[in-house]
Amino acid sequence: MPEGTTKITPIDPIFHGESNYEVGLETLLAETRDKVRKLQSDPNTSKETIQDLTEQLQVLETLWENYHIGMNVFRNAKGGRDGIREVKPE
């Protein structure tokens, strides 16, 4: 998890303080990294197949990074709107 990211309390304890989106994305990332490693070590795999899977991995890594950046901003902004008041009509 990126430095400075606040852990959340999930509804389901199986997620260990992370959202189900985050856990699912991390699982998909790990599986895709394993596939890339296996295909790269297989001499029968085409360069196109490896390139396609590598591009998919880059997309997943970007999604993971963007999720953490967005959630970090969201979590740190708690209370940031406390000073805003609704203007009541006279």
N, C-alpha and C positions, 0 to 999 in steps of 0.2 A: 504494500500500500504506500502511496506517495507520502513523503514527510509532511506533517502538518494536517493530515486528513483525520477528522474526528470519527471515531467509531460510532455507529448507531445501534440502538437497541432494536433488534428485529422482533417481529411477532413470533416467528418460529425459531427456536433455539438451534436448529440444525445449521443455520447460516452463520453462527458464531460472530455476530456483530456486523455482518455484511448483508447487503440486499440480495434477494434471489437473482436479480439481474447481474450483479457483480459476481456472484458465485458461478452462475451459468456461463458468463463470459470468460471467467478464469478457467473453467473446465474446458470450454471450447478452445481457448488459446493453448492450453497444455496438450490437448488432443491434436490440434493442428501442427504445433511444433514437433510433436512426435512423428506425425505423418511426413513432414518435411525432412526430418533427419533420416527416416527409413527410406524414403524415396531417393534421397541424395546418395545413400550408400548402395542402392540397387543399380547395377550397371545397365539393366534393361529398361529403366525409366527414361522417358523422353525428356528433352530439355523443356519442351512446351508444358508438360505436366508439372514439372518442378517449378517453372516460372508461374504458372497459374496458381499453384498452391502457395507459393511465396507471396504473391500479390494478395491472396485471401488472408494470409497471416498478417500482412501489413495493415489491411483494413481492420482486422480484429484488434490489433495492437493500438491503432488510432482510436477505435471505439472505446477501448479500455482506458486509454489516457484521457480522452475527452470526458468520459464519465467521471473520472476522479477529479479532474479540474473543475467541472461543473458542480459536483457534489461538495468539493472543498469550499467553493465560493458560497454555495447555498448554506452549508453548515456554519460557516464563519459569519454569515450575514444575519444570524438569528438576533432579533431585537433591533435590527437596523432600521425598521420602519416604525419603531415605537414612538418617535417624535412627530410622526405625521398624523395630523388630525383632520377629520372630515369637517368641511365648512358647512355650518348649519344655516339654512336660509332664514332671514329675519322676518 
